[in-house]
Amino acid sequence: MTVVTQYRRGSRRHEAMGPIEVHRVGTGRGDWVGFSWAAGPYLARLQAKEPFDVIHFADVHFAWRFRGPYVASLMQSFRQRLTSDGGRPYGSGTPGRLWKSLYYRGARAVAERPSLGRARHLIAVSQATADEFIKSYHISGDQVTCIPIGIDLNHLRPTDPGPLRQQLGLTDERVLLFVGFCSARKGLEYLARAMHEVPDDVRLVVVGKWDAAYHERVVQALGSRRHQLIEAGYVADEQLPAYYSLADIFVLPSLLEGFGIPISEALACGTPVVTTSAGASAETAGPGAVVVPPRDALALAAAIRQLLDAPEERRRLGAAGQAWAHERYSVTAMVSAHEEIYRRFASA
């Protein structure tokens, strides 16, 4: 197996890791655009030396500089990003929205549509994502397979949150939890507004790094409820089960999710979820969640209050969600489904 990934300072450009050959390409100061610009031609040169059986791009947008046959994964469309915040792009302010509107429109034309057109097969991480690309990009349903993202179910399980509760200075407070990169797409400002409608003994623990401009916006929305926010920052994967187990409710008020890994992780730990109907969030949560409309702070607050006042319902949702996660989100099932796709196209 050969992996082409991004070069980071201090890493090797090329190394063997058991049966895997890792090639790292420099991307300058760019993000996925810079990586795609460098990786496409680099991959073509490797292909010319020794043809691959199957080439799989982890996101279809990475494929725009590659001209050979490939399989690609689908996460979110640029059409969704253009319209996710009430018909406009999500962002931390007007200038940011204007820039994102131009950026997403350009990326849709230059990278997304050509890459979709050249793909031999597409792998969607959720049915909601598959439906988006089939409907909005006129792709045949036969060209798309839905394979949910797998998580480490042996690691993500209920654990004793006592030491963490003590570490965070919590006594009898009830806990809401958010995990993820804290940007406008995640809708945290609506959760901040909802905090004004929940009891004062409730604490919101936020795990993850912040978009600096968005942090200010969320703090302003909290206003007098600022004391209810506990910012944990980056947390290592090994510690996540304790955070999920600490929470009475996991809340993801997102404006757009192609899958929503933190939802599946919370479910695996037996934690009930409150999320929105945006993108794939409700699909990923299955029977383990209460679902509300996106961008609706009052509905979010009502769902949170309802669950906080109903411990039996929280336990029921937690048990149903944990069973759902074990049924759908095993790494073994995800790998087997991908291997089936690879075998099909390697033999074609």
Helices and strands as residue ranges (DSSP letters): E 2-6, E 14-17, E 20-25, H 32-49, E 56-57, G 60-63, E 71-74, H 78-83, H 94-107, I 108-112, H 113-118, E 121-124, H 127-136, G 141-143, E 144-146, H 162-167, E 174-179, G 184-186, H 188-194, G 195-197, E 202-207, H 212-222, G 223-228, E 229-233, G 237-239, H 240-246, E 249-252, H 261-268, E 273-276, H 281-285, G 286-288, E 289-292, H 297-308, H 311-328, H 331-346
